[in-house]
Amino acid sequence: MQLTESHRHYWQKNLNITAVLMAVWFVVTFVVSYFARDLNFTFFGWPFSFWMASQGSLIIYVVIIWFYARYMNQLDQEHGVAEVEED
C-alpha cells in the first residue's frame, strides 16, 4: 500500500504530538520527583513536593490523555479518517 502525502502528514503530526506529550510525561514523572526536595515552597497550603506526588502528577496525566484524545479527534477529522458515530 502506497502512502499518500496526506497519510505522511497525518503520521508526522501524530508522532510529533506523541513525542511532546511523552516529554511532558517524563518531566512530570522523573524530573519533578528527582528535584522534589529542592522544590521547597508551599502550593495550595501543602509543600509542593508532597502535592506533586499525591495529586499534581495524576492531574497532569489526565490532562495529557484529554489533550491527546481531543487533538487526535481533530486530526482525524482534518484528514478524513474520523470514526462515524452510529445511532
C-alpha positions in Angstrom: 0.0 0.0 0.0 1.4 3.4 -1.0 1.1 6.2 1.5 -0.2 9.4 0.2 1.1 12.8 1.2 -1.9 13.2 3.5 -1.1 9.9 5.2 2.5 11.1 5.7 1.4 14.4 7.1 -1.1 12.7 9.5 1.5 10.3 10.7 4.1 13.0 11.2 1.7 15.1 13.2 0.8 12.1 15.3 4.5 11.3 16.0 5.2 14.9 16.9 2.3 15.3 19.4 3.2 11.9 20.9 6.8 13.0 21.4 5.8 16.2 23.0 3.4 14.6 25.4 5.9 11.9 26.3 8.4 14.6 27.1 5.8 16.2 29.4 5.1 12.9 31.0 8.9 12.3 31.5 9.4 15.7 33.1 6.4 15.3 35.4 7.2 11.7 36.4 11.0 11.8 36.8 12.4 15.3 36.8 9.9 16.8 39.3 10.3 13.7 41.5 14.1 13.9 41.3 14.2 17.5 42.4 11.3 17.2 44.8 13.4 18.1 47.9 14.7 21.2 46.2 11.2 22.4 45.3 10.7 23.8 48.8 7.7 26.1 48.6 4.0 25.9 49.6 1.4 25.2 46.9 -2.3 25.2 47.9 -1.3 25.0 51.5 1.0 22.0 51.1 4.7 21.5 50.4 5.0 21.4 46.6 6.8 18.1 46.6 4.0 16.4 48.6 1.4 18.0 46.4 3.0 16.8 43.1 3.5 13.3 44.5 -0.1 12.9 45.7 -2.2 14.9 43.3 -0.4 17.0 40.8 1.1 14.3 38.6 -2.2 12.5 38.4 -4.0 15.6 37.3 -1.3 16.2 34.6 -1.6 12.6 33.4 -5.4 13.1 33.0 -4.8 16.4 31.1 -2.3 14.6 28.8 -4.8 11.9 28.0 -7.6 14.5 27.4 -5.4 16.7 25.2 -4.2 13.7 23.1 -7.8 12.5 22.5 -9.0 15.9 21.6 -6.1 16.6 19.3 -6.3 13.2 17.5 -10.1 13.7 17.0 -9.4 17.0 15.3 -6.6 15.5 13.3 -8.8 12.6 12.2 -11.5 14.9 11.0 -9.0 17.1 9.2 -7.6 14.1 7.3 -11.0 12.4 6.8 -10.3 9.3 8.9 -12.7 10.1 11.8 -14.9 7.3 13.1 -18.6 7.6 12.2 -20.9 7.5 15.1 -23.8 5.1 14.8 -27.2 5.6 16.4 
